[in-house]
């Protein structure tokens, strides 16, 4: 790809801090008017999840405001531009795999921290987080029929805030290897931004030693912190055991390197990955996912853990030992987003490990799951006559069904098997 002349970091900072100048029909908010009395780590969440950004739909003016804000923060920290045009890389948003992708053009935002060791600085760690969300709802929303701004504070302004905090900490004392910070567009439409970057990298991809992804890290509470990808390198669990104990974070390890977030784009290209995730909740993909519900202390713990993990592997004398093929590739983030025939049940999985089946974090109001009597905390172990061992099995059964089909669900509730009848709906008629 031809590289256009980069804007100097100072020029981007001046432009992006002039945040109140209108972009097309939309005026970006002045961040200084939003973050008074807000803890420093929470400030990016407060700005990115403001109604003025209208839910940061990929390719929208709200997303452009958000990208300008992130670039300004990168410049303020003192990171080098690492895009194609300064901090930015244009991303086409049409997708042959997802006919509902928004089209148009979005932007990845990229910044670089050079390593301190001349012998190792050509290699780098990727730290990433997507910054797009759902706009006013549509297909990804779990609030059927609601046409309202989905601010996406946890999903994923929280990940961006943590990434910026990690950048600030590492800039104060750069590790031996370099660090590349990437804010992705188009994740909600099928990992479009990360897939485009790995196909058109702005740094040599073979020099990336690991990718640390933060997606939904703002609701830690009593935990545990779920970490995907722990099986993609031999060293991950021992590193996390030590650092998690020091930080005071209980973790649930999930070995698979494939999943419904941007780390997948790197693992498919032989980069070891971790995805840090504080689990789904009742506000997931709803207008109620707002900034004032973020667990600030938990967000700081996640940032500390990711900072220390990045530093540990960036300072290590050897690269991580990649383990290929851990888990099964899949695209869906939730049952409500599974494609195929269009059958819809209306559950939100709890991604913490269950010994058997799929733990249900909640059900969408008015959904077939709610009508059937499913509840948060149920563990789905059977569906349409098939045993359900994991999310992949659940998605496969749903994709084989049609709207209007009535199927039997078998759930464990307080240790007792309960059988329910559910008549599947269609996503096309649920306000999405």
C-alpha positions as CSV (number, residue, x, y, z in Angstrom):
1,X,0.0,0.0,0.0
2,X,1.4,3.4,-0.9
3,X,2.3,5.4,2.2
4,X,1.1,9.0,2.2
5,X,3.1,11.6,4.1
6,X,2.5,11.4,7.8
7,X,1.3,14.3,9.8
8,X,3.6,15.2,12.6
9,X,2.4,14.2,16.1
10,X,2.1,17.9,17.1
11,X,-0.1,18.7,14.1
12,X,-2.5,15.8,14.9
13,X,-2.6,17.0,18.6
14,X,-3.5,20.5,17.6
15,X,-6.1,19.4,15.1
16,X,-7.7,16.8,17.4
17,X,-7.7,19.0,20.4
18,X,-9.7,21.5,18.4
19,X,-12.4,19.0,19.1
20,X,-15.3,21.4,19.0
21,X,-14.9,22.2,15.2
22,X,-17.8,20.5,13.3
23,X,-17.1,17.4,11.2
24,X,-19.8,17.5,8.5
25,X,-23.1,17.8,10.2
26,X,-21.8,16.7,13.6
27,X,-20.0,18.7,16.2
28,X,-17.5,16.8,18.3
29,X,-17.8,17.4,22.0
30,X,-15.1,19.3,23.9
31,X,-13.5,16.7,26.2
32,X,-12.5,19.2,28.8
33,X,-16.2,20.0,29.4
34,X,-16.9,16.3,30.1
35,X,-14.2,15.1,32.3
36,X,-14.2,17.5,35.3
37,X,-14.2,15.5,38.5
38,X,-13.8,12.2,36.5
39,X,-11.0,9.8,37.5
40,X,-8.2,10.0,35.0
41,X,-8.5,6.4,33.8
42,X,-12.3,6.9,33.3
43,X,-12.0,10.1,31.3
44,X,-11.7,8.4,27.9
45,X,-14.8,6.4,28.7
46,X,-16.7,9.5,29.6
47,X,-15.8,11.2,26.3
48,X,-16.2,8.2,24.0
49,X,-19.5,7.2,25.5
50,X,-21.1,10.6,25.3
51,X,-24.4,10.9,23.5
52,X,-22.8,13.5,21.1
53,X,-20.8,10.6,19.5
54,X,-24.1,8.8,18.7
55,X,-22.8,5.3,19.5
56,X,-19.6,5.4,17.4
57,X,-21.0,3.4,14.5
58,X,-18.2,2.4,12.2
59,X,-17.8,4.9,9.4
60,X,-20.0,7.5,11.1
61,X,-19.1,11.1,12.1
62,X,-19.3,9.9,15.7
63,X,-16.6,7.3,15.0
64,X,-14.5,10.0,13.3
65,X,-14.8,12.2,16.4
66,X,-13.7,9.2,18.5
67,X,-10.7,8.5,16.3
68,X,-9.6,12.1,16.5
69,X,-9.8,12.0,20.3
70,X,-7.8,8.8,20.5
71,X,-5.1,10.2,18.1
72,X,-4.9,13.3,20.3
73,X,-4.4,11.1,23.4
74,X,-1.6,9.1,21.6
75,X,0.1,12.4,20.6
76,X,-0.3,13.8,24.1
77,X,1.4,10.7,25.6
78,X,4.2,11.2,23.2
79,X,3.8,8.1,20.9
80,X,4.8,8.2,17.3
81,X,2.2,8.0,14.5
82,X,2.1,4.5,13.1
83,X,-0.7,4.6,10.5
84,X,-0.7,5.3,6.8
85,X,-1.8,8.9,7.1
86,X,-0.3,10.0,10.5
87,X,-2.0,8.1,13.2
88,X,-4.8,6.8,10.8
89,X,-5.3,3.9,8.4
90,X,-8.5,4.0,6.3
91,X,-10.5,0.8,6.4
92,X,-13.1,-0.2,3.8
93,X,-16.2,-1.3,5.7
94,X,-18.0,-3.4,3.1
95,X,-17.7,-7.1,3.8
96,X,-18.5,-10.1,1.6
97,X,-18.9,-12.2,4.8
98,X,-21.3,-9.8,6.4
99,X,-23.9,-8.2,4.2
100,X,-25.0,-6.0,7.1
101,X,-21.6,-4.3,7.4
102,X,-22.2,-0.5,7.2
103,X,-20.2,0.2,4.1
104,X,-18.2,3.4,3.6
105,X,-14.8,3.9,5.3
106,X,-13.7,3.8,8.9
107,X,-10.3,4.4,10.4
108,X,-7.9,2.4,12.5
109,X,-5.8,4.5,14.8
110,X,-2.2,3.4,15.3
111,X,0.7,4.6,17.5
112,X,4.2,3.3,18.2
113,X,6.5,3.3,21.2
114,X,10.1,2.4,20.2
115,X,11.8,-0.1,22.4
116,X,14.8,0.7,24.5
117,X,17.1,-2.1,23.4
118,X,18.7,-1.7,20.0
119,X,19.0,-5.4,19.6
120,X,15.3,-6.1,20.3
121,X,13.4,-2.9,19.3
122,X,12.7,-4.2,15.8
123,X,10.2,-6.7,17.4
124,X,7.1,-5.4,19.0
125,X,4.1,-6.2,21.2
126,X,0.6,-5.2,19.9
127,X,-1.8,-3.8,22.4
128,X,-5.3,-3.3,20.9
129,X,-8.9,-2.4,21.6
130,X,-11.8,-1.6,19.2
131,X,-13.5,1.7,19.5
132,X,-16.6,1.4,17.3
133,X,-20.0,0.4,18.7
134,X,-23.6,0.0,17.5
135,X,-24.8,3.6,16.8
136,X,-28.5,3.6,17.6
137,X,-28.8,-0.2,17.8
138,X,-29.8,-2.2,14.8
139,X,-28.8,-5.9,14.2
140,X,-26.3,-6.1,17.1
141,X,-28.6,-4.6,19.7
142,X,-30.1,-6.7,22.5
143,X,-32.8,-4.1,23.2
144,X,-35.4,-5.2,20.6
145,X,-37.4,-2.4,19.0
146,X,-35.4,0.4,20.8
147,X,-34.1,3.1,18.5
148,X,-31.8,4.9,21.0
149,X,-28.1,5.7,21.2
150,X,-26.0,2.7,22.3
151,X,-23.0,4.4,24.0
152,X,-20.9,1.3,24.5
153,X,-19.1,2.4,27.6
154,X,-18.0,-1.1,28.5
155,X,-18.1,-2.2,24.9
156,X,-15.5,-0.9,24.2
157,X,-14.7,2.5,25.5
158,X,-13.4,0.7,28.6
159,X,-10.8,-1.2,26.5
160,X,-9.7,2.0,24.8
161,X,-9.3,3.7,28.2
162,X,-7.2,0.8,29.5
163,X,-5.1,0.8,26.4
164,X,-4.4,4.6,26.8
165,X,-3.5,4.0,30.4
166,X,-1.1,1.2,29.5
167,X,0.5,3.5,26.9
168,X,1.1,6.2,29.5
169,X,2.7,3.7,31.9
170,X,4.9,2.1,29.3
171,X,6.0,5.5,27.8
172,X,7.3,6.5,31.2
173,X,9.8,3.6,31.1
174,X,9.9,1.9,27.6
175,X,10.5,-1.8,27.6
176,X,13.3,-3.4,25.5
177,X,11.0,-4.3,22.6
178,X,8.7,-1.8,20.9
179,X,5.0,-1.6,21.5
180,X,2.4,-0.9,18.8
181,X,-1.0,0.5,20.0
182,X,-4.0,-0.1,17.7
183,X,-7.5,1.2,18.1
184,X,-9.7,-0.8,15.6
185,X,-12.8,0.2,13.7
186,X,-15.4,-2.2,12.5
187,X,-15.2,-4.9,15.2
188,X,-18.9,-5.0,15.7
189,X,-19.4,-5.6,12.0
190,X,-17.1,-8.7,11.9
191,X,-13.6,-7.7,13.0
192,X,-13.2,-5.6,9.9
193,X,-10.5,-3.2,11.2
194,X,-8.2,-5.8,12.7
195,X,-8.6,-8.1,9.7
196,X,-7.7,-5.1,7.4
197,X,-4.7,-4.2,9.5
198,X,-3.3,-7.7,9.6
199,X,-3.8,-7.9,5.8
200,X,-2.2,-4.4,5.4
201,X,0.1,-4.0,8.4
202,X,1.8,-0.7,9.0
203,X,4.6,-2.5,10.7
204,X,6.0,-5.9,9.6
205,X,3.6,-8.5,11.0
206,X,6.4,-11.1,11.3
207,X,8.0,-8.8,13.9
208,X,4.9,-8.9,16.2
209,X,5.7,-11.3,19.1
210,X,2.2,-11.1,20.8
211,X,-1.1,-9.3,20.7
212,X,-2.9,-8.3,23.9
213,X,-6.6,-7.4,23.3
214,X,-8.8,-5.6,25.7
215,X,-12.5,-5.8,24.8
216,X,-15.1,-5.1,27.6
217,X,-12.8,-4.7,30.6
218,X,-15.0,-2.3,32.6
219,X,-17.2,-4.5,34.8
220,X,-14.7,-6.6,36.8
221,X,-16.6,-6.4,40.1
222,X,-15.9,-9.5,42.1
223,X,-14.5,-11.2,39.0
224,X,-13.1,-13.3,37.7
225,X,-11.2,-11.6,34.9
226,X,-11.7,-13.9,31.9
227,X,-8.5,-14.3,29.7
228,X,-8.8,-16.0,26.4
229,X,-5.8,-17.3,24.4
230,X,-3.9,-18.8,27.3
231,X,-3.2,-21.8,25.2
232,X,-1.7,-19.9,22.3
233,X,1.8,-19.7,23.8
234,X,3.4,-22.1,26.2
235,X,4.4,-19.4,28.6
236,X,1.1,-17.6,29.1
237,X,-0.3,-19.4,32.1
238,X,2.9,-19.2,34.2
239,X,3.3,-15.5,33.3
240,X,-0.3,-14.7,34.3
241,X,-0.2,-16.8,37.4
242,X,2.7,-14.8,38.8
243,X,1.4,-11.3,37.6
244,X,-2.2,-12.0,38.6
245,X,-1.2,-12.9,42.1
246,X,0.9,-9.7,42.4
247,X,-1.9,-7.5,41.1
248,X,-4.6,-9.3,43.1
249,X,-6.8,-10.4,40.2
250,X,-8.5,-13.7,40.1
251,X,-8.6,-15.1,36.5
252,X,-10.4,-17.7,34.5
253,X,-8.2,-19.1,31.8
254,X,-9.7,-20.0,28.4
255,X,-7.1,-21.6,26.1
256,X,-8.7,-20.9,22.7
257,X,-7.1,-18.3,20.4
258,X,-10.2,-17.8,18.3
259,X,-13.1,-15.7,19.4
260,X,-15.5,-12.9,18.7
261,X,-12.9,-10.1,19.0
262,X,-9.9,-8.6,17.3
263,X,-7.3,-11.0,18.7
264,X,-8.6,-13.6,16.3
265,X,-7.3,-11.6,13.3
266,X,-3.8,-12.0,14.8
267,X,-4.0,-15.6,15.9
268,X,-5.0,-16.7,12.4
269,X,-1.6,-15.2,11.3
270,X,0.4,-17.1,13.9
271,X,0.7,-14.4,16.5
272,X,0.2,-15.5,20.2
273,X,-2.7,-13.7,21.7
274,X,-4.5,-12.9,24.9
275,X,-8.0,-11.3,25.2
276,X,-8.8,-9.7,28.5
277,X,-12.6,-9.6,29.2
278,X,-14.7,-8.9,32.3
279,X,-17.7,-10.8,31.0
280,X,-21.2,-9.9,29.7
281,X,-23.8,-8.1,31.9
282,X,-27.4,-6.9,31.7
283,X,-26.4,-3.7,29.8
284,X,-24.5,-5.5,27.1
285,X,-25.4,-4.2,23.6
286,X,-28.1,-2.0,25.1
287,X,-28.5,1.8,25.5
288,X,-27.9,1.4,29.3
289,X,-24.2,0.6,28.8
290,X,-23.2,4.0,30.1
291,X,-20.0,5.4,31.5
292,X,-21.2,5.8,35.1
293,X,-21.6,2.0,35.4
294,X,-17.8,1.3,34.9
295,X,-15.9,-0.3,37.8
296,X,-13.0,2.2,38.0
297,X,-11.0,0.1,40.5
298,X,-11.4,-3.0,38.4
299,X,-10.4,-1.1,35.2
300,X,-7.2,0.1,36.9
301,X,-6.4,-3.6,37.9
302,X,-6.9,-4.7,34.3
303,X,-4.6,-1.9,33.1
304,X,-2.0,-2.8,35.7
305,X,-2.1,-6.5,34.7
306,X,-1.9,-5.8,31.0
307,X,1.0,-3.3,31.5
308,X,3.0,-5.8,33.5
309,X,2.2,-8.6,31.0
310,X,3.4,-6.4,28.1
311,X,6.5,-5.5,29.9
312,X,7.3,-9.0,30.9
313,X,7.2,-10.4,27.3
314,X,8.7,-7.3,25.8
315,X,11.7,-7.6,28.1
316,X,12.1,-11.4,27.7
317,X,15.3,-12.6,26.0
318,X,13.3,-14.9,23.7
319,X,10.0,-14.7,21.8
320,X,7.0,-16.6,23.1
321,X,6.6,-20.2,21.9
322,X,3.5,-20.2,19.6
323,X,1.0,-23.0,19.9
324,X,-1.2,-23.2,16.7
325,X,-4.8,-24.3,16.3
326,X,-6.1,-23.9,19.8
327,X,-9.9,-23.7,19.6
328,X,-12.3,-23.5,16.7
329,X,-12.6,-20.4,14.5
330,X,-15.9,-18.7,14.9
331,X,-17.3,-15.2,14.1
332,X,-20.2,-14.8,16.5
333,X,-20.0,-12.8,19.6
334,X,-23.4,-13.8,21.0
335,X,-26.2,-16.1,20.1
336,X,-28.2,-13.0,19.0
337,X,-25.6,-12.2,16.4
338,X,-25.2,-15.8,15.0
339,X,-25.9,-15.8,11.3
340,X,-27.3,-18.6,9.2
341,X,-31.0,-19.3,8.9
342,X,-31.9,-16.3,11.1
343,X,-33.3,-18.3,14.1
344,X,-33.1,-16.4,17.3
345,X,-33.4,-17.5,20.9
346,X,-32.3,-14.4,22.8
347,X,-29.7,-15.4,25.3
348,X,-26.5,-13.6,26.4
349,X,-23.9,-16.3,27.3
350,X,-21.8,-16.0,30.4
351,X,-18.2,-16.5,29.1
352,X,-16.9,-17.8,32.4
353,X,-16.2,-21.5,32.2
354,X,-18.9,-23.9,33.1
355,X,-17.9,-27.6,33.8
356,X,-20.7,-28.6,31.4
357,X,-22.7,-26.8,28.8
358,X,-23.1,-23.0,28.3
359,X,-23.8,-20.8,31.2
360,X,-26.4,-18.2,30.5
361,X,-25.7,-14.7,31.7
362,X,-29.1,-13.3,30.9
363,X,-32.0,-13.3,28.5
364,X,-33.3,-10.5,26.3
365,X,-36.7,-9.1,27.4
366,X,-39.5,-10.4,25.2
367,X,-37.3,-13.0,23.6
368,X,-38.1,-16.7,22.9
369,X,-35.7,-17.5,25.7
370,X,-37.6,-15.4,28.3
371,X,-41.0,-16.7,27.1
372,X,-39.7,-20.3,27.5
373,X,-38.7,-19.5,31.1
374,X,-34.9,-19.4,30.8
375,X,-33.1,-17.4,33.4
376,X,-29.7,-15.9,34.0
377,X,-27.6,-18.5,35.8
378,X,-29.1,-21.4,33.9
379,X,-26.6,-23.8,32.2
380,X,-27.8,-24.9,28.8
381,X,-26.8,-28.6,28.3
382,X,-29.3,-29.7,25.6
383,X,-31.0,-28.1,22.6
384,X,-33.2,-29.7,19.9
385,X,-32.2,-33.2,20.9
386,X,-28.5,-32.5,20.8
387,X,-26.0,-32.2,23.7
388,X,-24.6,-28.7,24.1
389,X,-21.0,-28.9,25.3
390,X,-19.9,-25.4,24.4
391,X,-20.8,-22.2,22.5
392,X,-19.8,-23.6,19.2
393,X,-22.3,-26.4,19.6
394,X,-25.0,-23.9,20.6
395,X,-24.4,-21.8,17.5
396,X,-24.4,-24.8,15.2
397,X,-27.8,-26.0,16.5
398,X,-29.3,-22.5,16.1
399,X,-27.9,-22.2,12.6
400,X,-29.7,-25.4,11.6
401,X,-33.1,-24.2,12.8
402,X,-35.7,-21.9,11.3
403,X,-37.7,-19.1,12.8
404,X,-40.9,-20.6,14.1
405,X,-39.4,-23.9,15.0
406,X,-40.3,-25.2,18.5
407,X,-37.4,-26.9,20.2
408,X,-36.7,-28.5,23.6
409,X,-34.1,-26.8,25.8
410,X,-32.5,-28.7,28.7
411,X,-30.9,-26.5,31.4
412,X,-29.3,-27.1,34.7
413,X,-30.8,-24.8,37.4
414,X,-29.4,-25.2,40.9
415,X,-28.2,-28.6,40.0
416,X,-31.5,-29.9,38.7
417,X,-32.3,-30.6,35.0
418,X,-35.2,-28.5,33.7
419,X,-36.8,-29.0,30.3
420,X,-38.3,-26.0,28.5
421,X,-40.0,-25.5,25.1
422,X,-38.9,-22.5,23.0
423,X,-40.4,-21.3,19.8
424,X,-37.6,-19.6,17.9
425,X,-38.0,-16.0,16.6
426,X,-36.2,-14.1,13.9
427,X,-33.6,-11.4,14.3
428,X,-35.1,-9.5,11.4
429,X,-38.3,-8.9,13.5
430,X,-36.6,-8.0,16.8
431,X,-35.6,-4.5,16.1
432,X,-32.1,-5.5,14.8
